[in-house]
Amino acid sequence: MTIVLGANQYGKAECRLVRIDRETPRHRITDVSVTSQLRGDLDAVHIEGDNAHVVATDTQKNTVYAFARDGIGAIENFALRLGAHFTGNFDWITGGRWEIEQYQWSRIANGEDGYDHSFVKASDEKRNTIVTVDGDDISIVSGISDLVVLNSTASEFWGYPKDRYTTLKETTDRILATSVSARWRYLTTELDFDKTFDDVRSIMLDAFVSTHSLALQQSLFQMGKQVLEAHPEIGEIKFSMPNIHHFLVDLEPFGLDNPGEVFYVADRPYGLIEATVERDDAPDAGRAWDTVPGFC
Ligand SMILES: O=c1[nH]c(=O)c2[nH]c(=O)[nH]c2[nH]1
């Protein structure tokens, strides 16, 4: 029996970086966390401690900051630039993984347009991407997380099997709330990623609003279906959506009715609904999803 080295990658995780575009007095802010990881002929360092092929994680971090000097643009394009740089400049680096999470800022309100150089953290919502390079193969999986939405009606849940452990009452009017995490795989590297992201987000929101929901699963599927129908450049989309339960408070002990007005929000446990919505003729995903945690 011989012990051999298996899959490996290494790099600098979570290089937090804020860039201000200040060509005009109306500044723009880009706030990201970038993780760079390289793959290739790296046996010698693992087996013998020979660092000849090790592009230091410190160098990777510096490259991220230096590249930001030329602008960031869409996070997908920034990740693609980093990938091309490392695989193009070091023969033995044959691939890697570049993950970027972007935090949202909006302008502090001032009339219609907001202030030029003053910002407020918009929400916990994040945009993200993972670009994976393997030789000539490039995959881009982008997404959104912590998009918290709520319908205060137009949601029902009934018709489920009952057994001796079932206590849940059927309902034809409940609150439906969730925190959407979604990731989708692009079938091309040539795209206006900012515009596409905005559109995917808005389609998901529209579908959540317009689906009279008999189950969170049904809302999820509609969100994915409508994204894929509008965007042929997306192969599949995966969702992870907790059901943020809102339970009606029993006000009877106080001699009060509660016609769907006062709720307590349960922290945990929570239902967790996950699914992939895909087109049946999408090109094979290969290893695109291998290092995307938290989705089925
Ligand atoms: O939308 C829902 N889907 C379920 O699978 C489920 N299960 C449950 O108890 N409540 C709900 N709600």
The ligand as an SDF file (V2000), in Angstrom:
LIG
                    3D

 12 13  0  0  0  0  0  0  0  0999 V2000
  -44.3850   25.2940    2.7500 O   0  0  0  0  0  0  0  0  0  0  0  0
  -44.2470   24.3590    3.5530 C   0  0  0  0  0  0  0  0  0  0  0  0
  -43.6510   23.2050    3.1520 N   0  0  0  0  0  0  0  0  0  0  0  0
  -43.4730   22.1420    3.9780 C   0  0  0  0  0  0  0  0  0  0  0  0
  -42.8950   21.0780    3.5790 O   0  0  0  0  0  0  0  0  0  0  0  0
  -43.9280   22.2800    5.3030 C   0  0  0  0  0  0  0  0  0  0  0  0
  -43.9050   21.4340    6.3860 N   0  0  0  0  0  0  0  0  0  0  0  0
  -44.4760   22.1110    7.4100 C   0  0  0  0  0  0  0  0  0  0  0  0
  -44.6120   21.6630    8.5790 O   0  0  0  0  0  0  0  0  0  0  0  0
  -44.8820   23.3620    7.0190 N   0  0  0  0  0  0  0  0  0  0  0  0
  -44.5370   23.4710    5.7050 C   0  0  0  0  0  0  0  0  0  0  0  0
  -44.6870   24.4960    4.8250 N   0  0  0  0  0  0  0  0  0  0  0  0
  1  2  2  0
  2  3  1  0
  2 12  1  0
  3  4  1  0
  4  5  2  0
  4  6  1  0
  6  7  1  0
  6 11  2  0
  7  8  1  0
  8  9  2  0
  8 10  1  0
 10 11  1  0
 11 12  1  0
M  END
$$$$
